[in-house]
Amino acid sequence: MITPYDAALRLRRREIDDVRISISVEINQMVVIDQQSASIDAAVSEETALAHADPTLSAHSFVARMQSQRELLNRDRSFCDARLAALRAQATEAYGSLRALESVATRHRDDVSRAAAIAEQSQIDDFSTARFARAMAQARQRRESNRKIGA
């Protein structure tokens, strides 16, 4: 049954889907950042091991550059965390709103069904009353006819 709330329900479902996609994008971005951070850690470990093996090599500038890249990644991860928290709050709000709209739509359907059932019962009652009235009128006419015949 179509309700006046169906358009709002579709809009909320679409909003939840959009937020869900945005959350997935942010999580994927965080995974990429974590992978990049891990590769930086591995590269730093490898370079420092090579630098320790050969005293003529210095890894200080490389390590400093990698630390600055790691700081940039940590900053990006913090931004992703903040965006993810905002998206989750938005999803929670949209989901709560969706549930409220679904509840109102269900209540509307129940009210319409109940009103239809009441109207149907009233119609049945009217037909029954009319049939009873006709039966009573016919019985009265028969009694009057029988009295006239017998009188």
C-alpha positions in Angstrom: 0.0 0.0 0.0 1.3 3.4 -1.0 1.7 5.9 1.9 2.4 9.6 1.9 5.8 8.7 3.6 7.1 6.5 0.8 9.0 9.3 -0.9 10.7 10.3 2.3 11.5 6.6 3.0 13.2 6.3 -0.4 15.1 9.5 0.2 16.4 8.3 3.6 17.3 4.9 2.1 19.3 6.6 -0.6 21.0 8.8 1.9 21.9 5.8 4.0 23.3 4.1 0.9 25.3 7.2 0.0 26.7 7.5 3.6 27.5 3.7 3.5 29.5 4.2 0.3 31.3 7.3 1.8 32.2 5.3 4.9 33.6 2.5 2.7 35.7 5.0 0.7 37.1 6.5 4.0 37.9 3.0 5.4 39.6 2.1 2.1 41.6 5.4 2.3 42.6 4.5 5.8 43.7 1.1 4.7 45.9 2.7 1.9 47.4 5.1 4.5 48.2 2.2 6.8 49.8 0.2 4.0 51.9 3.2 3.0 52.9 3.7 6.6 53.9 0.1 6.8 55.9 0.3 3.6 57.7 3.4 5.0 58.5 1.5 8.2 59.9 -1.4 6.1 61.9 0.9 3.9 63.4 2.7 7.0 64.3 -0.6 8.6 65.9 -1.8 5.4 67.9 1.4 4.8 69.1 1.6 8.4 70.2 -2.0 8.2 72.1 -1.2 5.1 73.6 1.9 6.6 74.8 0.0 9.6 76.4 -2.7 7.4 78.4 0.0 5.4 79.8 2.8 7.6 80.4 5.0 4.5 76.6 5.2 3.9 74.4 7.6 5.9 70.7 7.1 6.2 70.0 10.2 8.3 68.5 12.3 5.4 66.5 9.3 4.1 65.1 8.6 7.6 64.3 12.3 8.1 62.4 12.4 4.8 60.5 9.1 5.6 59.6 10.5 9.1 58.1 13.6 7.4 56.2 11.4 5.0 54.9 9.3 7.9 53.8 12.5 9.7 51.9 13.5 6.6 50.3 10.1 6.5 49.4 10.3 10.2 47.8 13.7 9.6 45.9 12.3 6.6 44.8 9.4 8.8 43.6 11.8 11.5 41.5 13.6 8.9 40.1 10.3 7.7 39.3 9.4 11.3 37.4 12.7 11.8 35.5 12.3 8.5 34.7 8.7 9.4 33.4 9.7 12.8 31.2 12.4 11.1 29.9 10.0 8.5 29.1 7.4 11.2 27.2 10.1 13.1 25.3 11.0 9.9 24.6 7.3 9.3 23.2 6.9 12.8 21.0 9.9 12.4 19.7 8.9 9.0 19.1 5.3 10.2 17.1 6.6 13.2 15.1 8.9 10.9 14.5 6.0 8.6 13.2 3.8 11.4 10.9 6.6 12.6 9.5 7.1 9.1 9.0 3.3 8.7 7.1 3.3 12.0 4.9 6.1 10.9 4.3 4.5 7.5 3.4 1.2 9.2 1.0 3.1 11.5 -0.5 4.8 8.5 -1.0 1.4 6.7 -2.6 0.0 9.9 -4.9 3.0 10.2 -6.0 2.8 6.6 -6.6 -1.0 6.9 -8.5 -0.5 10.2 -10.6 2.3 8.6 -11.4 0.0 5.6 -12.3 -2.8 7.9 -14.6 -0.5 10.0 -16.2 0.8 6.8 -16.8 -2.8 5.5 -18.2 -3.8 8.9 -20.5 -0.8 8.8 -21.7 -1.7 5.3 -22.3 -5.3 6.4 -24.2 -4.0 9.5 -26.3 -1.6 7.2 -27.2 -4.5 4.9 -28.1 -6.7 7.8 -30.2 -4.0 9.3 -31.9 -3.3 6.0 -32.6 -7.1 5.5 -33.9 -7.3 9.0 -36.2 -4.3 8.5 -37.5 -5.8 5.2 -38.1 -9.1 6.9 -40.0 -7.3 9.7 -42.0 -5.3 7.2 -42.9 -8.5 5.2 -43.8 -10.3 8.4 -46.1 -7.3 9.4 -47.7 -7.3 5.9 -48.3 -11.1 6.2 -49.9 -10.7 9.6 -52.1 -7.8 8.3 -53.0 -9.9 5.3 -53.8 -12.9 7.4 -56.0 -10.7 9.7 -57.8 -9.2 6.7 -58.4 -12.7 5.3 -59.5 -14.0 8.6 -61.7 -11.1 9.5 
